[in-house]
Amino acid sequence: MKRIVVYMSVSLIHHGHVRLIKRASEYGEVIIGLTTDDVIELKKGYPQSCDTSIVKKCLKQWLLSKR
């Protein structure tokens, strides 16, 4: 099975992220990479509205509920 890498900068998980993950899963096993808070602040110029560790926990919980 192919591995599909999806790299995201996520403050709040929305329908676009969900669609991206679902679409990627049609092609193989999805591996999700999250941008760190430091990189987001550096690139966007303002701090993340939600800590990346919280986003990671939410994504993990959502993915486990889909199994």
C-alpha positions as a Markdown table, in Angstrom:
| # | Residue | x | y | z |
|---|---|---|---|---|
| 1 | Met | 0.0 | 0.0 | 0.0 |
| 2 | Lys | 1.2 | 3.5 | -0.8 |
| 3 | Arg | 1.9 | 6.0 | 1.9 |
| 4 | Ile | 0.5 | 9.5 | 1.3 |
| 5 | Val | 2.0 | 12.4 | 3.3 |
| 6 | Val | -0.3 | 15.3 | 4.0 |
| 7 | Tyr | 1.4 | 18.4 | 5.6 |
| 8 | Met | -0.8 | 20.9 | 7.2 |
| 9 | Ser | -0.7 | 24.2 | 9.2 |
| 10 | Val | -3.8 | 23.8 | 11.4 |
| 11 | Ser | -5.2 | 26.3 | 13.9 |
| 12 | Leu | -8.7 | 24.9 | 13.9 |
| 13 | Ile | -9.7 | 21.7 | 12.1 |
| 14 | His | -12.3 | 22.5 | 9.4 |
| 15 | His | -14.1 | 20.7 | 6.6 |
| 16 | Gly | -11.2 | 21.5 | 4.1 |
| 17 | His | -8.8 | 19.5 | 6.3 |
| 18 | Val | -11.3 | 16.7 | 6.7 |
| 19 | Arg | -11.8 | 16.5 | 2.9 |
| 20 | Leu | -8.1 | 16.6 | 2.2 |
| 21 | Ile | -7.5 | 13.7 | 4.6 |
| 22 | Lys | -10.4 | 11.7 | 3.2 |
| 23 | Arg | -9.3 | 12.3 | -0.4 |
| 24 | Ala | -5.7 | 11.3 | 0.5 |
| 25 | Ser | -6.9 | 8.1 | 2.1 |
| 26 | Glu | -8.3 | 7.0 | -1.3 |
| 27 | Tyr | -4.7 | 6.7 | -2.5 |
| 28 | Gly | -3.2 | 4.9 | 0.4 |
| 29 | Glu | -2.1 | 5.1 | 4.1 |
| 30 | Val | -2.2 | 8.7 | 5.2 |
| 31 | Ile | 0.6 | 10.2 | 7.2 |
| 32 | Ile | -0.2 | 13.7 | 8.6 |
| 33 | Gly | 2.6 | 16.2 | 9.3 |
| 34 | Leu | 1.7 | 19.3 | 11.4 |
| 35 | Thr | 3.6 | 22.6 | 11.2 |
| 36 | Thr | 4.9 | 23.6 | 14.6 |
| 37 | Asp | 3.7 | 26.7 | 16.4 |
| 38 | Asp | 7.1 | 28.4 | 16.0 |
| 39 | Val | 7.1 | 27.9 | 12.2 |
| 40 | Ile | 3.5 | 29.1 | 11.9 |
| 41 | Glu | 4.3 | 32.3 | 13.9 |
| 42 | Leu | 7.5 | 32.8 | 11.8 |
| 43 | Lys | 5.7 | 32.4 | 8.5 |
| 44 | Lys | 2.4 | 34.1 | 9.3 |
| 45 | Gly | 3.7 | 36.8 | 11.7 |
| 46 | Tyr | 1.3 | 36.0 | 14.5 |
| 47 | Pro | 1.0 | 33.2 | 17.0 |
| 48 | Gln | -1.2 | 30.1 | 16.5 |
| 49 | Ser | -4.7 | 30.4 | 18.0 |
| 50 | Cys | -4.6 | 26.8 | 19.2 |
| 51 | Asp | -1.5 | 24.9 | 20.5 |
| 52 | Thr | -0.3 | 22.3 | 18.0 |
| 53 | Ser | -0.3 | 19.6 | 20.8 |
| 54 | Ile | -4.1 | 20.2 | 21.1 |
| 55 | Val | -4.6 | 20.0 | 17.4 |
| 56 | Lys | -2.6 | 16.8 | 17.3 |
| 57 | Lys | -4.8 | 15.2 | 20.0 |
| 58 | Cys | -8.0 | 16.3 | 18.3 |
| 59 | Leu | -6.8 | 14.9 | 14.9 |
| 60 | Lys | -5.8 | 11.6 | 16.5 |
| 61 | Gln | -9.1 | 11.3 | 18.3 |
| 62 | Trp | -11.0 | 12.0 | 15.1 |
| 63 | Leu | -8.9 | 9.5 | 13.1 |
| 64 | Leu | -9.4 | 6.8 | 15.7 |
| 65 | Ser | -13.2 | 7.4 | 15.7 |
| 66 | Lys | -13.2 | 6.7 | 11.9 |
| 67 | Arg | -11.7 | 3.1 | 12.2 |
